[in-house]
Amino acid sequence: MLASLCLVLPACAGLTKSDRYLLRQPVLAAPESALVQKCTGPVSLGDKGLTQAEVERLWRTDRQRLLTCIRRHLALVEFYADRDAALQGQVTK
């Protein structure tokens, strides 16, 4: 019985992953610096009255800043999703 156990154990060892494979650390890619850049805040309105043209110009600037921030955030989320899927051996696109 003991002799047969000694014969079975070495056969199972060939089915396991090597220690070197298990100790290998995954390489985590860092996002581009543009993706982690802080979003620009809203436009300062100052303390004086504004004309209709100034309000529209400032509103347009705020909307552009907001869209830029949202696009950057979505690109960063996509970067991490792609990276994590690649670490798991999956393809997202």
BELSULHU-V633852 format. One record per residue. N is the residue number from 1. RES is the residue in three letters. PHI is phi in whole degrees, 0 to 359 (* if undefined). BURIAL is + if it has 24 or more other C-alpha atoms within 12 Angstrom, else -. Layout:
BEGIN
n=N res=RES phi=PHI burial=BURIAL
n=N res=RES phi=PHI burial=BURIAL
END
This chain:
BEGIN
n=1 res=MET phi=* burial=-
n=2 res=LEU phi=295 burial=-
n=3 res=ALA phi=294 burial=-
n=4 res=SER phi=292 burial=-
n=5 res=LEU phi=295 burial=-
n=6 res=CYS phi=295 burial=-
n=7 res=LEU phi=280 burial=-
n=8 res=VAL phi=281 burial=-
n=9 res=LEU phi=301 burial=-
n=10 res=PRO phi=296 burial=-
n=11 res=ALA phi=292 burial=-
n=12 res=CYS phi=289 burial=-
n=13 res=ALA phi=297 burial=-
n=14 res=GLY phi=289 burial=-
n=15 res=LEU phi=270 burial=-
n=16 res=THR phi=270 burial=-
n=17 res=LYS phi=286 burial=-
n=18 res=SER phi=289 burial=-
n=19 res=ASP phi=298 burial=-
n=20 res=ARG phi=298 burial=-
n=21 res=TYR phi=295 burial=-
n=22 res=LEU phi=290 burial=-
n=23 res=LEU phi=273 burial=-
n=24 res=ARG phi=291 burial=-
n=25 res=GLN phi=274 burial=-
n=26 res=PRO phi=291 burial=-
n=27 res=VAL phi=268 burial=-
n=28 res=LEU phi=263 burial=-
n=29 res=ALA phi=287 burial=-
n=30 res=ALA phi=268 burial=-
n=31 res=PRO phi=290 burial=-
n=32 res=GLU phi=300 burial=-
n=33 res=SER phi=297 burial=-
n=34 res=ALA phi=295 burial=-
n=35 res=LEU phi=285 burial=-
n=36 res=VAL phi=254 burial=-
n=37 res=GLN phi=292 burial=-
n=38 res=LYS phi=294 burial=-
n=39 res=CYS phi=289 burial=-
n=40 res=THR phi=283 burial=-
n=41 res=GLY phi=283 burial=-
n=42 res=PRO phi=292 burial=-
n=43 res=VAL phi=290 burial=-
n=44 res=SER phi=283 burial=-
n=45 res=LEU phi=273 burial=-
n=46 res=GLY phi=75 burial=-
n=47 res=ASP phi=241 burial=-
n=48 res=LYS phi=252 burial=-
n=49 res=GLY phi=293 burial=-
n=50 res=LEU phi=244 burial=-
n=51 res=THR phi=279 burial=-
n=52 res=GLN phi=299 burial=-
n=53 res=ALA phi=296 burial=-
n=54 res=GLU phi=293 burial=-
n=55 res=VAL phi=299 burial=-
n=56 res=GLU phi=294 burial=-
n=57 res=ARG phi=295 burial=-
n=58 res=LEU phi=293 burial=-
n=59 res=TRP phi=298 burial=-
n=60 res=ARG phi=298 burial=-
n=61 res=THR phi=297 burial=-
n=62 res=ASP phi=299 burial=-
n=63 res=ARG phi=297 burial=-
n=64 res=GLN phi=296 burial=-
n=65 res=ARG phi=296 burial=-
n=66 res=LEU phi=296 burial=-
n=67 res=LEU phi=296 burial=-
n=68 res=THR phi=298 burial=-
n=69 res=CYS phi=296 burial=-
n=70 res=ILE phi=297 burial=-
n=71 res=ARG phi=297 burial=-
n=72 res=ARG phi=295 burial=+
n=73 res=HIS phi=298 burial=-
n=74 res=LEU phi=296 burial=-
n=75 res=ALA phi=295 burial=-
n=76 res=LEU phi=292 burial=-
n=77 res=VAL phi=299 burial=-
n=78 res=GLU phi=295 burial=-
n=79 res=PHE phi=302 burial=-
n=80 res=TYR phi=293 burial=-
n=81 res=ALA phi=295 burial=-
n=82 res=ASP phi=296 burial=-
n=83 res=ARG phi=296 burial=-
n=84 res=ASP phi=293 burial=-
n=85 res=ALA phi=293 burial=-
n=86 res=ALA phi=292 burial=-
n=87 res=LEU phi=293 burial=-
n=88 res=GLN phi=269 burial=-
n=89 res=GLY phi=82 burial=-
n=90 res=GLN phi=251 burial=-
n=91 res=VAL phi=243 burial=-
n=92 res=THR phi=264 burial=-
n=93 res=LYS phi=244 burial=-
END
